Amino acid sequence: MAVLQTDSERLVIPHVAMPFPRNRHGDQRAAHELTREWALRHSVMPPDLVEQYLDDLRYTDLIGGYYVGAPLPVLTAINDFSLWFFVWDDRHDRDIRLRRDAAWARLRDGLHRAMADPRARPRGTEPLVVAFADCAARLRGALSGQWAARFARHFHATIDAYDQEYRNRVAGRVPTVGQYLALRRLTFGMWSWIDCLELAAEYELPDRVYWSGPYQRAALASQEFSAWYNDLHSMPKEIAAGDFHNLGIVLAEHEGLSVQQAAEQLAIRVAERVTDYRREEYCVRRLLDNLGADAELRAGVERCLFNMRNWISSVYWFHYESARYRVESWADPASPPYFRGRDQNK
């Protein structure tokens, strides 16, 4: 895996233009405070790390820009879920690097059980599972049972994809570009975040729209911009951690590129997803015309499209503002200072 040996010169993250305006939720600050309280109550992060890092990590700013217009309880539930997701991702990386196979398996299985029945909370369950169950129960209760079942299927697939990534990394198995793109749709939780568009819109899309080609392609273009832009900015962090599950690193491995060349190729792919999104957004509106959609359906779909655009702009600014990717300021580039697992308990 020579690709993980970075160039002697510092990687320069290529610039990607952002054509969409930045929008923010009016209750973003209130939701941030509620999420801070939730994180402390559920021991998602140690209190000292919440105090020292939560504001600078900007996790709630990210969601406040993603789901503009969501009712405050919905925004807060998604905020909590997003914070939990970031901590879970850090824990996953730590379990891999310390080869805590049994601990990871317990966590994986506990999350599957919590997703299947989030209101069942057996004694002795670790805080990360209990916190996840709390989020899942709140999110799944907001719309119909059909929506809840779809959301559950999507996140079960994300848990399984994290397990696949675990096994890949332990075995030193670098996925092909095609394999990685398919896996990344799941490890990023793309389908779950797409589901949450309906929560924010307070409107459950009919199957003839949700499952249509234009809507699915528009949503994926927005999500893949976000995931691949994250890969672009997290390349130094993941190189330091020995994690090759990054589109730039996979491109370097399979196309014989330097890390810098791979980053430049990745930036081109990222920009193309904005173009793709614009095209598919137009196709969604044409679909509504062809369906003879009424005013209520059009308004619901427009709220979802509005937040697809907001996904693109919010994730863009997050990577300039969050402390999550400031590897150069860490004592150990492979160990983020904002995460402390059980191996580092004070």
C-alpha positions in Angstrom: 0.0 0.0 0.0 2.6 2.5 -1.1 -0.1 5.0 -1.8 -0.3 5.7 1.9 3.2 7.1 1.9 2.4 10.7 1.1 4.5 13.0 -1.0 7.4 14.8 0.8 5.7 18.1 0.0 2.6 19.1 1.8 -0.6 18.2 0.0 -2.4 21.2 -1.4 -6.2 20.8 -1.4 -7.4 22.0 -4.9 -10.0 24.7 -5.0 -13.6 23.8 -6.0 -15.9 26.6 -6.9 -19.2 26.8 -5.0 -22.1 28.2 -7.1 -24.8 27.9 -4.5 -25.5 30.5 -1.7 -25.1 29.5 1.9 -28.3 29.2 3.9 -28.7 28.7 7.7 -31.5 27.6 9.8 -33.0 30.3 12.0 -33.0 28.1 15.1 -29.5 26.8 14.5 -28.0 28.2 17.7 -30.9 26.9 19.9 -30.5 23.5 18.3 -26.7 23.6 19.0 -27.4 24.1 22.7 -29.9 21.3 22.8 -27.4 19.0 21.2 -24.7 20.0 23.6 -27.0 19.0 26.5 -27.9 15.7 24.7 -24.2 14.8 24.1 -23.5 15.3 27.8 -26.6 13.5 29.0 -25.9 10.4 26.8 -22.1 10.5 27.3 -21.5 10.7 23.6 -18.3 12.7 24.2 -16.5 13.2 27.5 -17.6 16.5 29.2 -14.1 18.1 28.9 -14.0 17.4 25.1 -17.5 18.8 24.7 -16.4 21.9 26.4 -13.2 22.2 24.6 -14.0 21.1 21.0 -17.8 20.9 20.2 -18.1 24.6 19.2 -15.0 24.5 17.0 -15.9 21.2 15.3 -19.0 23.0 13.9 -21.1 19.8 13.6 -24.3 21.5 14.3 -23.5 24.3 11.9 -23.3 21.6 9.2 -26.8 20.3 10.0 -28.2 23.8 10.4 -27.1 24.5 6.8 -28.4 21.1 5.5 -32.0 21.1 6.7 -33.1 24.6 6.6 -36.8 25.0 7.5 -37.0 21.9 9.6 -39.1 22.2 12.8 -36.8 22.6 15.8 -37.4 19.1 17.3 -36.6 17.6 13.9 -33.5 19.7 13.5 -32.3 18.8 16.9 -32.9 15.1 16.4 -30.9 15.2 13.1 -28.2 17.3 14.9 -27.9 14.7 17.6 -27.8 11.9 15.0 -25.1 13.7 13.0 -22.9 14.3 16.1 -23.4 10.6 17.1 -22.3 9.6 13.5 -19.1 11.6 13.7 -18.2 10.0 17.1 -19.1 6.5 15.8 -16.8 7.1 12.8 -13.9 8.0 15.1 -14.6 5.0 17.3 -14.7 2.8 14.3 -11.2 4.0 13.2 -9.8 3.5 16.7 -11.2 0.0 16.9 -9.5 -0.9 13.6 -6.2 0.6 14.4 -6.1 -1.1 17.9 -7.5 -4.3 16.4 -10.4 -4.4 18.9 -12.3 -6.9 16.9 -14.6 -8.1 19.7 -15.4 -4.6 20.8 -16.3 -3.6 17.2 -18.5 -6.7 16.8 -20.4 -5.9 20.0 -20.9 -2.3 18.9 -22.0 -3.4 15.3 -24.5 -5.9 16.7 -25.8 -3.5 19.3 -26.5 -0.9 16.6 -28.4 -3.4 14.5 -30.5 -4.3 17.5 -31.1 -0.7 18.4 -32.1 0.1 14.8 -34.6 -2.8 14.7 -36.2 -1.8 18.1 -34.9 1.5 19.3 -37.2 1.6 22.3 -35.7 -1.6 23.8 -32.7 -0.5 25.9 -31.2 -3.5 27.8 -29.1 -2.8 30.9 -25.4 -2.7 30.4 -25.6 -1.4 26.8 -22.7 0.9 26.0 -23.5 4.7 25.8 -22.9 4.9 22.0 -25.6 2.3 21.4 -28.0 3.9 23.9 -27.5 7.3 22.3 -28.1 5.8 18.8 -31.3 4.2 20.0 -32.5 7.6 21.3 -31.8 9.2 17.9 -33.4 6.3 16.0 -36.6 6.4 18.0 -37.0 10.1 17.5 -36.3 10.0 13.8 -38.4 7.0 13.1 -41.4 8.3 14.9 -41.8 11.5 12.8 -43.4 10.2 9.6 -45.2 7.0 8.6 -44.3 3.4 9.3 -43.4 3.0 5.7 -40.9 5.8 5.9 -39.5 4.5 9.2 -39.0 1.0 7.7 -37.2 2.5 4.7 -34.9 4.6 7.0 -34.2 1.5 9.1 -33.2 -0.5 6.0 -31.0 2.2 4.8 -29.1 2.5 8.1 -28.8 -1.3 8.6 -27.0 -1.2 5.3 -24.7 1.6 6.6 -23.8 -0.5 9.7 -22.9 -3.4 7.4 -20.8 -1.2 5.2 -18.8 0.0 8.2 -18.2 -3.6 9.0 -17.1 -4.2 5.4 -14.7 -1.3 5.7 -13.4 -2.7 9.0 -12.6 -6.0 7.3 -11.0 -4.3 4.3 -8.7 -2.3 6.5 -7.7 -5.3 8.7 -6.9 -7.3 5.6 -5.1 -4.4 3.8 -7.6 -4.8 1.0 -7.9 -1.6 -1.1 -11.2 -1.5 -3.0 -11.3 -0.7 -6.7 -12.7 2.7 -7.6 -16.1 1.1 -8.5 -16.2 -0.9 -5.2 -15.3 2.2 -3.2 -17.9 4.4 -4.8 -20.6 1.8 -4.0 -19.3 1.4 -0.4 -19.0 5.1 0.1 -22.7 5.6 -0.7 -23.4 3.4 2.4 -20.6 4.5 4.8 -21.6 8.1 4.2 -25.2 7.2 5.1 -26.4 8.8 1.8 -29.7 7.1 1.7 -30.4 8.0 5.4 -29.6 11.7 4.8 -31.8 11.6 1.7 -34.6 10.2 3.9 -34.1 13.1 6.3 -34.9 15.6 3.5 -38.5 14.5 4.0 -38.4 15.0 7.7 -37.1 18.6 7.3 -39.8 19.2 4.6 -42.5 17.7 6.8 -43.7 15.9 3.7 -43.4 12.3 2.8 -42.8 11.9 -0.9 -45.0 9.5 -2.9 -43.2 6.5 -4.4 -43.7 7.8 -7.9 -41.4 10.7 -7.0 -39.1 9.2 -4.4 -38.2 6.2 -6.6 -38.1 8.1 -9.9 -34.8 8.3 -11.7 -34.6 12.1 -11.7 -35.2 12.4 -7.9 -32.8 9.6 -7.1 -30.1 11.0 -9.3 -30.5 14.5 -8.0 -30.3 13.3 -4.4 -27.2 11.2 -5.1 -25.4 14.0 -7.0 -25.9 16.2 -3.9 -24.7 13.5 -1.6 -21.8 12.4 -3.7 -20.6 15.9 -4.0 -20.7 16.0 -0.2 -19.0 12.7 0.4 -16.3 13.2 -2.2 -15.6 16.8 -1.1 -15.2 15.3 2.4 -12.7 12.8 0.9 -10.8 15.6 -0.7 -10.3 17.5 2.6 -9.8 14.4 4.8 -7.0 12.9 2.6 -4.2 14.1 5.0 -6.2 12.8 8.1 -6.8 9.4 6.5 -3.3 9.0 5.1 -2.0 9.6 8.6 -4.3 7.0 10.1 -3.5 4.5 7.4 -7.0 4.5 6.1 -7.3 3.9 2.4 -11.1 4.3 2.2 -10.9 7.7 0.5 -11.7 8.3 -3.2 -8.4 10.3 -3.6 -6.3 7.5 -2.1 -8.1 4.8 -4.1 -7.5 6.8 -7.3 -3.8 7.1 -6.4 -3.6 3.4 -5.8 -5.3 2.1 -8.9 -4.4 4.8 -11.4 -0.7 5.2 -10.5 -1.1 8.8 -9.4 0.8 10.8 -6.8 -1.3 11.9 -3.9 -1.4 15.5 -5.2 -2.4 14.3 -8.7 -5.1 12.1 -7.2 -6.5 15.1 -5.2 -6.6 17.1 -8.4 -8.5 14.4 -10.2 -10.9 14.1 -7.2 -11.6 17.8 -7.3 -12.6 17.5 -11.0 -15.0 14.7 -10.1 -16.5 16.7 -7.2 -17.1 19.7 -9.4 -18.8 17.5 -12.0 -21.4 16.4 -9.4 -22.6 20.0 -9.1 -23.2 20.0 -12.8 -25.0 16.7 -12.6 -27.1 18.0 -9.8 -28.2 21.1 -11.7 -29.3 18.8 -14.6 -31.2 16.4 -12.5 -32.9 19.2 -10.5 -34.4 20.4 -13.8 -35.4 16.8 -14.6 -37.2 16.5 -11.3 -39.3 19.6 -12.1 -40.1 18.2 -15.6 -41.2 15.0 -13.9 -43.6 16.9 -11.7 -45.0 18.6 -14.9 -45.5 15.2 -16.5 -47.2 13.8 -13.4 -49.6 16.8 -13.2 -48.4 17.4 -9.6 -50.6 19.5 -7.4 -49.4 22.5 -5.4 -48.8 20.4 -2.2 -46.6 17.9 -4.0 -44.7 20.6 -5.8 -44.1 22.5 -2.6 -42.9 19.3 -0.8 -40.5 18.4 -3.6 -39.2 22.0 -3.8 -38.4 21.9 -0.1 -36.4 18.7 -0.6 -34.5 20.2 -3.6 -33.8 23.4 -1.7 -32.0 21.3 1.0 -30.2 19.2 -1.6 -28.6 22.5 -2.7 -28.0 23.3 0.9 -26.2 20.0 1.4 -23.7 21.1 -1.2 -23.1 24.6 0.1 -23.1 23.6 3.8 -20.6 20.8 3.4 -18.4 23.1 1.4 -18.1 25.7 4.1 -17.9 23.2 6.9 -14.6 21.9 5.6 -13.1 25.3 5.8 -14.4 26.1 9.3 -14.4 22.8 11.2 -11.5 21.8 13.4 -12.1 18.2 12.3 -9.5 18.3 9.5 -6.7 20.5 11.0 -4.2 17.6 11.1 -1.2 20.0 11.0 -2.2 21.3 14.5 -2.4 17.9 16.2 0.4 16.3 18.2 -0.3 13.0 16.5 -1.9 13.3 13.0 -3.4 9.8 13.4 -5.1 10.7 16.7 -7.7 13.5 16.6 -7.6 15.5 19.9 -11.4 15.7 19.9 -11.9 12.0 20.4 -11.0 9.9 23.4 -11.9 6.2 23.4 -11.9 3.8 26.3 -8.2 3.3 25.7 -7.6 6.9 26.6 -10.1 7.4 29.5 -9.0 9.8 32.2 
